[in-house]
Amino acid sequence: MTDYVRKQVRQFLKDKSKREARIKYKGPKMNAAYQWYRLRNPVRMLFTAAIVEITRKLPPCEFKNHLLRMIGVKIGKDVTICPDVIIDWLFPDLIEIDDGALIGAGAIIASHSILIDEFRLGRVKIGKQVMMASWVANEPPTTIGDRAIIGLFTYINKDVPADSFVVGIPMQVKKDMKGLGYLKEFNQGLKRAR
Ligand SMILES: CC(C)(COP(=O)(O)OP(=O)(O)OC[C@H]1O[C@@H](n2cnc3c(N)ncnc32)[C@H](O)[C@@H]1OP(=O)(O)O)[C@@H](O)C(=O)NCCC(=O)NCCS
């Protein structure tokens, strides 16, 4: 008989229309995290953890992006992932990083969180040319709109609008850059150069 936790995880992974899943933990341990292995096959987890640890030590490069694609992260072109970025070990396949995004050192990109009595999974989408500064963390599900800027040490606990500058714990929109033409000239230059 399939474990009810594993069954709900599989359903969520299949149903791309759902952004998040909350699965109640009914024991027998005193906290759900003790039984994290009910979410995913532990052997798979060891493999993804090893890849994440290797990529943490690498400078930004295409090889690193390829390693992360191998464990299911969807990564576009010209994406820069700095050292020490922690990609979710359990559900890297729920993370999508679009073209031209820059992820600063020490950022944590989470697609699951576990409470005492609940497992939570959420899809993470980082838009085009997003600039995520160092030591940013998120609570899934998370959608970061194109060209958003996330300041150092920000805690992203809700969606970030496109063309906005957000900072703080928890995050607040510091500046709305819509209509300011942020990156417009830069991107036109890119087109000319190609
Ligand atoms: C996002 C960033 C580039 C903004 O720098 P900037 O354009 O020079 O902006 P400023 O420092 O003038 O800040 C603008 C406002 O936002 C505030 N602010 C900037 N970063 C902030 C942060 N992390 N948390 C809280 N407030 C912040 C400033 O206090 C200022 O507020 P004020 O206008 O009320 O005085 C910078 O904060 C940052 O995060 N740099 C790190 C880049 C990085 O990690 N890159 C990764 C690859 S190396």
The ligand as an SDF file (V2000), in Angstrom:
LIG
                    3D

 48 50  0  0  0  0  0  0  0  0999 V2000
   19.9170   45.8710   -4.4950 C   0  0  0  0  0  0  0  0  0  0  0  0
   21.1250   46.7820   -4.3750 C   0  0  0  0  0  0  0  0  0  0  0  0
   22.0270   46.5880   -5.5810 C   0  0  0  0  0  0  0  0  0  0  0  0
   20.6040   48.2110   -4.3070 C   0  0  0  0  0  0  0  0  0  0  0  0
   21.7040   49.0930   -4.2800 O   0  0  0  0  0  0  0  0  0  0  0  0
   21.5420   50.6640   -4.6720 P   0  0  0  0  0  0  0  0  0  0  0  0
   20.9150   50.7960   -6.0090 O   0  0  0  0  0  0  0  0  0  0  0  0
   22.8550   51.2900   -4.4310 O   0  0  0  0  0  0  0  0  0  0  0  0
   20.4490   51.1650   -3.6890 O   0  0  0  0  0  0  0  0  0  0  0  0
   20.6610   51.9900   -2.3390 P   0  0  0  0  0  0  0  0  0  0  0  0
   21.7260   51.3930   -1.5000 O   0  0  0  0  0  0  0  0  0  0  0  0
   20.7510   53.4340   -2.7270 O   0  0  0  0  0  0  0  0  0  0  0  0
   19.2790   51.7200   -1.6140 O   0  0  0  0  0  0  0  0  0  0  0  0
   18.0490   52.2790   -2.0080 C   0  0  0  0  0  0  0  0  0  0  0  0
   17.1540   52.2060   -0.8010 C   0  0  0  0  0  0  0  0  0  0  0  0
   16.9080   50.8280   -0.4860 O   0  0  0  0  0  0  0  0  0  0  0  0
   17.3880   50.5350    0.8300 C   0  0  0  0  0  0  0  0  0  0  0  0
   18.0240   49.2250    0.7860 N   0  0  0  0  0  0  0  0  0  0  0  0
   18.9320   48.7770   -0.1180 C   0  0  0  0  0  0  0  0  0  0  0  0
   19.2530   47.4930    0.1280 N   0  0  0  0  0  0  0  0  0  0  0  0
   18.5490   47.1330    1.2100 C   0  0  0  0  0  0  0  0  0  0  0  0
   18.4490   45.9260    1.9490 C   0  0  0  0  0  0  0  0  0  0  0  0
   19.1260   44.8450    1.5930 N   0  0  0  0  0  0  0  0  0  0  0  0
   17.5990   45.8800    2.9980 N   0  0  0  0  0  0  0  0  0  0  0  0
   16.8970   46.9690    3.3700 C   0  0  0  0  0  0  0  0  0  0  0  0
   16.9360   48.1590    2.7110 N   0  0  0  0  0  0  0  0  0  0  0  0
   17.7600   48.2200    1.6520 C   0  0  0  0  0  0  0  0  0  0  0  0
   18.3750   51.6390    1.1660 C   0  0  0  0  0  0  0  0  0  0  0  0
   18.4640   51.8380    2.5460 O   0  0  0  0  0  0  0  0  0  0  0  0
   17.7540   52.8150    0.4630 C   0  0  0  0  0  0  0  0  0  0  0  0
   16.6550   53.2920    1.2290 O   0  0  0  0  0  0  0  0  0  0  0  0
   16.2770   54.8870    1.2980 P   0  0  0  0  0  0  0  0  0  0  0  0
   16.0390   55.2880   -0.1480 O   0  0  0  0  0  0  0  0  0  0  0  0
   15.0560   54.8990    2.1460 O   0  0  0  0  0  0  0  0  0  0  0  0
   17.4650   55.5260    1.8890 O   0  0  0  0  0  0  0  0  0  0  0  0
   21.9280   46.4550   -3.1030 C   0  0  0  0  0  0  0  0  0  0  0  0
   21.1080   46.7370   -1.9680 O   0  0  0  0  0  0  0  0  0  0  0  0
   22.3240   44.9890   -3.0290 C   0  0  0  0  0  0  0  0  0  0  0  0
   21.5500   44.1590   -2.6170 O   0  0  0  0  0  0  0  0  0  0  0  0
   23.6020   44.6930   -3.4160 N   0  0  0  0  0  0  0  0  0  0  0  0
   24.1080   43.3420   -3.4140 C   0  0  0  0  0  0  0  0  0  0  0  0
   24.2140   42.7920   -4.8220 C   0  0  0  0  0  0  0  0  0  0  0  0
   24.4770   41.3110   -4.7980 C   0  0  0  0  0  0  0  0  0  0  0  0
   24.4050   40.6340   -3.7960 O   0  0  0  0  0  0  0  0  0  0  0  0
   24.7500   40.7440   -5.9510 N   0  0  0  0  0  0  0  0  0  0  0  0
   24.9480   39.3130   -6.0640 C   0  0  0  0  0  0  0  0  0  0  0  0
   26.0050   38.9310   -7.0300 C   0  0  0  0  0  0  0  0  0  0  0  0
   27.6100   39.4690   -6.5240 S   0  0  0  0  0  0  0  0  0  0  0  0
  1  2  1  0
  2  3  1  0
  2  4  1  0
  2 36  1  0
  4  5  1  0
  5  6  1  0
  6  7  2  0
  6  8  1  0
  6  9  1  0
  9 10  1  0
 10 11  2  0
 10 12  1  0
 10 13  1  0
 13 14  1  0
 14 15  1  0
 15 16  1  0
 15 30  1  0
 16 17  1  0
 17 18  1  0
 17 28  1  0
 18 19  1  0
 18 27  1  0
 19 20  2  0
 20 21  1  0
 21 22  1  0
 21 27  2  0
 22 23  1  0
 22 24  2  0
 24 25  1  0
 25 26  2  0
 26 27  1  0
 28 29  1  0
 28 30  1  0
 30 31  1  0
 31 32  1  0
 32 33  2  0
 32 34  1  0
 32 35  1  0
 36 37  1  0
 36 38  1  0
 38 39  2  0
 38 40  1  0
 40 41  1  0
 41 42  1  0
 42 43  1  0
 43 44  2  0
 43 45  1  0
 45 46  1  0
 46 47  1  0
 47 48  1  0
M  END
$$$$
